[in-house]
Amino acid sequence: MGAALRPFIPDYIPAVGAVDEFIKVPRPDGIPDYLGLKVVDESGPIQSDPAVVALQFRASSMQSTHHLAEVATIEDPEKSPQKIDAWIDSMRDFHRSKPPSSVSYSKCMPDMKKLLLECPLEIDKALEEIELMNAEDMDLPEFVDICCSFVGIPVYKSRIESLHCLFALFLELKGNLSM
């Protein structure tokens, strides 16, 4: 009586990650699956959500992708709220694990920690006494120049990088106030 299983020893391909035991049953028709090479192969009992894995691959690649993202669907969501909760948790974990975006400015911009320092009390008192101009009293480029100069951000001919630094400062301040 012949053996039903034949040994499967693929070519060794080094990969980053867990060690692959190469315990894969080949297809009966002999066509290669390319598991682990072209198709993600998870050997654990708890499988990842394909939509989340696709989002992780898109986020880690440095190329912009214009193809549509895979969307997971849940049949009878009223009957399986745990699947919805698991999907929400996986999306929350995905967004938390993303590294913050970094921007390389073409001009010299001040360090965010320096901008976050408290201003002296004399400036606070002077600001309470001085009536500042209203945004409607000036055009937008002039208003941007005043706002950026007020917090110590240099303004160049193109105001985009200065505005980015201003909005990043605003987000940092907003995050510090909510703590």
N, C-alpha and C positions, 0 to 999 in steps of 0.2 A: 504494500500500500504506500503510495507516494505522499510526501508532505504537502499540506495545503498552503503553507506559508513558505515563501522564499526569502532569503536574506536580502535586505535593501541597504546597500552601502553607497550613498551618493558621494560625489566629489566634495572634498572639504573646502568650504568657503568661510573664511574668518568673518565674524560679525561681532558687533558690540552688543552687549546685553547678556541675558542668561544663557547658559550653556545649552545647546540643542542636543538632545540625546539621539537624534535621528531615528526615533521610534515612530515611523510613519508607515502605514500600510499603503502600498502602491495601488493605484487604480487597476481594476481587473483588465481594462482594455489596453494598458501599457502606456497611455498618454501621460506625460509628466504633469504634476500639479504645480510645481514651482512654489510649494509651501515654504514660507520663510524667505523666498527670493523675490517673488513678484506679489505674493499674497501674504498678508500678515498671518502668522501662525501662532496662536496662543495655546499652550499645552495645559493650562490650568483648568480646574473645573468651573471657575467663575470667569466667564468671558466678558470682555469689554464691550461697551456699546459701540457699534461701527461708526455711528455719527460722531461720537466724541473722539474716537481715534482719528477719523478723517479731519476733524477740526484741529487736533493736536499736530497732525502732519502738516496741515496748511499753515499753522502758526509757526512751526519750527523751520519751515522752508523759507528761504530768502527771496523766493520768486513770487510775483503776484499771479494769482490764479483767477482766471475769468470763467471757469466752469462752475456749474451750479453745485451747491453743497448738498450732501445727502441729508435727508430729513427723516428722523425716526417717527414712526406712527405707533400708536397704542390702540389695539382693538378693544372696544368696550371699556373706555376709561373710567366709567362710573363703577365698574366692578373690580377694577384693579388700581386703587389709589396709591398703592405701594410702588407701582411702576412709575407713576408720575412723580412721586417724591424722590425716587432713585434718580430719575432723569434730572430733576431740579438740583439735587445734590451733586450729580456729576458735572452739570454746567457750572455750578457755583465753584466747585473744586478746580475746574478747567480755567475759569476766569481768575481765580486766586493764584494759580500756578504760573500765569503768564508773567514774564519779566516786564518791568516798566520800560516803556519806550525811551530810547536815548536819541538825542538830537545833537548833531555836530554843527555848531554855529560857524559861519564863515568870518564873522567879526568877533572881536573880544566882548564877551558878556560877563557880568559879575557872577560870583558864586552864589547859589541859592541860599546857603547858610548865612552869607554876609547880608543878603537882602532881608532875611528873616529877623535880623537883630532889631531890638526895640529902638525907636528913635528917642533922642534926648527929651527931657521934660520941657525944655525951652521951646522946642518945635511944637510939641503938643499944645502948649499954652498959646503960642502964636497962631496956630491953626484955628483955635477956638475964637480968637479975636478977629481974624481976617475973614472977610466974606469972599469965598471962592467963586470963580466964574461958573456959570451954568453951561451944560453941554450944548444947549440950544443957542448960546451966544457966539459960538465959533464953529468953524468947519471941522470935519472929522480929522484930517491930518494934524491940524493944530491941537485938537483935543488929545490925540494920541501922544503927541510930543510932550504936552504938559503932564499927562498921567505918567508916562514912562520916566520923565525927568524928575517928577515928584518922588518916586520911590527909588531913584538912583540907577535906572536902567538907561544905558546910552542909546541914543536914537541916531540911526544912519539914514542914508538916502532911501533905501527900502526899509520900511517899518515892519516887515513881516517877522523878522527874527526878534525885534524888540517887543512886538506884540506877543509872540510866543513865550518869551521870557516873562512878560507881565501876566499872562494867563496862567503860566506854570506857578508863578508866585502866588496868584490868587488861589489856585487849587491847594497849594501847600498851606496857606493861611486858613483856608476853609477846613482842611483836614485837621490842622492843629486846634482850631476852635471847637470842633466836634468831639475831640477827645476829652 
